[in-house]
Amino acid sequence: MSEQKSIEGTLNQVLGGEALKNALDFTAFLRANAFSFEDNPDEHEEGKWSGAIGGTVGDSIGYMYINSGENYPDPWNIWLNEYDFDDDGSAEDGELKEFLWGNVNECTRCNPNWETCGGGDKMILGKEFKNLCHSPMFFYMPDAQNMEKLKRLLLKIKQKRG
């Protein structure tokens, strides 16, 4: 199964309406801006797609997960591992700073096999947060307005990475 068919095909299977439009728009944005994908072949079940965004698993900007199963918070989720987009951490873009602070992801010990992951305290753009997941930003079914902020953030992170 090709990467494109896997992502867009799964989105078309799982989502509908505005959520589908937003997810397809986001995927097109990632492709247009040369953000790499590394999918997880273990997740190639019907109605699922999982993979790294902007790098390889273990060294990526984040992850995207599409899941039609009932045991997941939402059928389309995005996690970010990286969130610092200013060299000095001051985050001149106040709107993005507030957006990130509103989407911090507390550790829920979702995987009992990850003994050392998550649950740490992190300083995110000048504000301290307790007990955060190893992927500290979590976006559940982002709407069009939040997608635009997420895109701006990803472009800033990519620029910082070089």
C-alpha positions as CSV (number, residue, x, y, z in Angstrom):
1,M,0.0,0.0,0.0
2,S,1.5,3.4,-0.9
3,E,2.0,6.1,1.6
4,Q,-0.4,8.5,0.0
5,K,-3.1,5.9,-0.4
6,S,-2.6,4.8,3.2
7,I,-3.0,8.3,4.7
8,E,-5.6,9.9,2.4
9,G,-7.4,6.6,1.9
10,T,-7.6,6.0,5.7
11,L,-8.8,9.6,6.2
12,N,-11.6,9.1,3.7
13,Q,-12.6,5.9,5.4
14,V,-12.6,7.3,8.9
15,L,-13.6,10.9,8.7
16,G,-16.4,13.0,7.1
17,G,-17.5,16.6,6.7
18,E,-15.3,19.4,8.1
19,A,-13.0,17.0,9.9
20,L,-12.2,15.2,6.6
21,K,-11.7,18.5,4.8
22,N,-9.3,19.8,7.6
23,A,-7.4,16.5,7.7
24,L,-6.9,16.3,3.9
25,D,-5.9,20.0,3.9
26,F,-3.3,19.3,6.6
27,T,-1.9,16.3,4.8
28,A,-1.7,18.4,1.5
29,F,0.1,21.2,3.5
30,L,2.6,18.7,4.9
31,R,3.4,17.3,1.4
32,A,3.6,20.8,-0.2
33,N,6.1,21.9,2.5
34,A,8.2,18.8,2.2
35,F,7.5,17.4,5.7
36,S,8.5,13.8,5.5
37,F,6.3,11.0,6.6
38,E,7.4,7.7,8.1
39,D,4.5,5.4,8.6
40,N,4.3,2.6,11.1
41,P,3.7,-0.6,9.2
42,D,2.4,-2.2,12.5
43,E,-0.6,0.1,12.2
44,H,-1.6,-1.1,8.7
45,E,-5.0,-2.4,9.8
46,E,-8.3,-1.4,8.3
47,G,-9.2,2.1,9.4
48,K,-5.8,2.9,10.9
49,W,-2.7,5.0,9.9
50,S,0.1,6.0,12.3
51,G,3.4,7.7,11.6
52,A,6.0,10.3,12.2
53,I,5.8,13.8,10.7
54,G,8.9,15.8,9.9
55,G,11.5,13.1,10.5
56,T,11.8,9.5,11.5
57,V,10.2,7.7,14.4
58,G,12.2,8.7,17.4
59,D,13.5,11.9,15.8
60,S,10.5,13.7,14.4
61,I,8.6,16.9,15.0
62,G,5.5,14.8,15.9
63,Y,3.1,12.1,15.0
64,M,-0.3,11.8,13.3
65,Y,-2.7,9.0,14.2
66,I,-5.9,8.0,12.4
67,N,-8.0,5.4,14.1
68,S,-11.6,4.3,13.6
69,G,-11.6,2.3,16.7
70,E,-13.7,3.2,19.7
71,N,-10.8,2.9,22.2
72,Y,-9.2,6.2,21.1
73,P,-10.0,9.8,22.1
74,D,-10.8,10.9,18.6
75,P,-10.4,9.3,15.1
76,W,-7.8,11.9,14.1
77,N,-5.0,13.1,16.5
78,I,-1.7,15.0,16.1
79,W,1.0,14.9,18.7
80,L,4.0,17.3,18.7
81,N,7.3,16.4,20.3
82,E,8.8,19.7,19.4
83,Y,7.3,23.1,20.2
84,D,10.1,25.6,20.7
85,F,10.1,27.9,17.7
86,D,12.2,30.8,19.0
87,D,15.9,30.4,19.8
88,D,15.6,32.1,23.2
89,G,12.2,30.5,24.0
90,S,10.5,33.9,24.2
91,A,8.0,33.1,21.5
92,E,7.4,36.4,19.9
93,D,4.2,35.1,18.4
94,G,1.8,35.4,21.4
95,E,-1.1,33.7,19.6
96,L,1.0,30.6,19.0
97,K,2.2,30.6,22.6
98,E,-1.4,30.7,23.9
99,F,-2.4,28.0,21.3
100,L,0.4,25.7,22.6
101,W,-0.4,26.3,26.2
102,G,-4.0,25.4,25.5
103,N,-3.0,22.0,24.0
104,V,-0.5,20.6,26.5
105,N,-0.9,16.8,27.0
106,E,-0.6,15.4,30.5
107,C,0.9,12.0,30.9
108,T,-1.8,9.3,31.3
109,R,0.7,6.3,31.1
110,C,-1.1,5.2,28.0
111,N,1.5,2.5,27.4
112,P,2.5,0.5,30.4
113,N,5.6,-0.7,28.5
114,W,7.0,2.9,28.5
115,E,8.4,2.9,32.0
116,T,10.6,6.0,31.5
117,C,8.5,8.0,29.1
118,G,6.2,10.8,30.1
119,G,5.3,12.2,33.4
120,G,7.9,14.8,33.4
121,D,7.8,18.5,34.1
122,K,8.6,20.8,31.1
123,M,9.0,24.5,30.5
124,I,7.0,25.4,27.4
125,L,7.8,28.8,26.0
126,G,8.3,30.3,29.4
127,K,5.6,28.5,31.3
128,E,6.1,25.4,33.5
129,F,3.8,22.4,33.1
130,K,3.8,19.3,35.4
131,N,3.4,15.6,34.5
132,L,3.5,16.0,30.7
133,C,3.6,13.2,28.1
134,H,6.8,12.5,26.2
135,S,4.9,14.2,23.2
136,P,3.7,17.2,25.2
137,M,1.4,18.8,22.6
138,F,-1.8,17.0,21.6
139,F,-4.4,18.2,19.1
140,Y,-7.7,16.3,19.0
141,M,-9.6,16.7,15.7
142,P,-8.3,20.2,15.0
143,D,-10.7,22.6,13.4
144,A,-9.8,24.9,10.5
145,Q,-8.8,27.8,12.7
146,N,-6.5,25.6,14.8
147,M,-5.1,24.0,11.7
148,E,-3.9,27.4,10.5
149,K,-2.1,27.9,13.8
150,L,-0.6,24.4,13.7
151,K,0.7,25.0,10.1
152,R,2.3,28.3,11.2
153,L,3.9,26.5,14.1
154,L,5.3,23.7,12.0
155,L,6.8,26.1,9.5
156,K,8.5,28.0,12.3
157,I,9.8,24.7,13.7
158,K,11.0,23.6,10.3
159,Q,12.8,27.0,9.8
160,K,14.5,26.7,13.2
161,R,15.6,23.1,12.4
162,G,17.2,24.4,9.2
